[in-house]
Amino acid sequence: MTTDFRELECSIRQLLDEASPILSENEQADVAMFLNAGEYGVALETFGDILREGGKRLPVELATRFRAIGVGMGLDAEVAEGISESDRPAS
């Protein structure tokens, strides 16, 4: 199986963009820095760390997509562990 890195990067960037209402500019920049370097796994891990450490809650749909991206990348389940969900959209 081959990985389409452009699609993967696009998926993470879209997720980051949709979560932007709950993230600071610095938090978004931290994740984007790894995306720009092609470090997609580190970008997703950093994103998860920011959410967990900041007690930030993703809308259910975004949390589900976050987990699916991690699974698709073959990352350990810990990356998505502790990602809190909210019934409200990110706004």
Protein Blocks (a to p, Z undefined) as FASTA:
>chain_A
ZZdfklmmmmmmmmmmmmmmmpcfklmmmmmmmmmnopaklmmmmmmmmmmmnopacdfk
lmmmmmmmmmmnopafklmgoiacdfbdcZZ
